[in-house]
Amino acid sequence: MKPMKVNELRELSDAELSKKIDDSKDELFKLRFQLATGQLDNPMKIKECKRKIARLKTIQTERKLGIR
């Protein structure tokens, strides 16, 4: 799965953005669970997932503040 670019994320509606955040949080939970049980192959996936959540939340905050 190829990560979405920031411009593509900015084109999403508010509802789609919220759904992506929730999905990413679920994914992070599953990755952490896999790490704890020793089933995670690539620990960098956790870092990537955290960055994705931060990127989505930044876009969401920009919209609330009317920056973009």
Backbone hydrogen bonds, N-H to C=O, Kabsch-Sander energy under -0.5 kcal/mol:
donor,donor_aa,acceptor,acceptor_aa,energy
9,L,5,K,-2.1
10,R,6,V,-2.3
11,E,7,N,-0.9
12,L,9,L,-1.3
17,L,13,S,-2.3
18,S,14,D,-2.3
19,K,15,A,-2.2
20,K,16,E,-2.3
21,I,17,L,-2.1
22,D,18,S,-2.3
23,D,19,K,-2.7
24,S,20,K,-2.4
25,K,21,I,-2.3
26,D,22,D,-2.1
27,E,23,D,-2.3
28,L,24,S,-2.4
29,F,25,K,-2.2
30,K,26,D,-2.3
31,L,27,E,-2.4
32,R,28,L,-2.5
33,F,29,F,-2.2
34,Q,30,K,-2.4
35,L,31,L,-2.3
36,A,32,R,-2.3
37,T,33,F,-1.7
38,G,34,Q,-0.6
38,G,35,L,-0.8
39,Q,34,Q,-2.7
40,L,34,Q,-1.0
41,D,39,Q,-0.5
45,K,42,N,-1.9
46,I,43,P,-1.2
47,K,43,P,-0.8
48,E,44,M,-2.4
49,C,45,K,-2.3
50,K,46,I,-2.3
51,R,47,K,-2.2
52,K,48,E,-2.1
53,I,49,C,-2.3
54,A,50,K,-2.4
55,R,51,R,-2.7
56,L,52,K,-2.4
57,K,53,I,-2.6
58,T,54,A,-2.2
59,I,55,R,-1.9
60,Q,56,L,-2.2
61,T,57,K,-2.5
62,E,58,T,-2.5
63,R,59,I,-1.9
64,K,60,Q,-1.8
65,L,61,T,-2.3
66,G,62,E,-1.0
67,I,62,E,-2.4
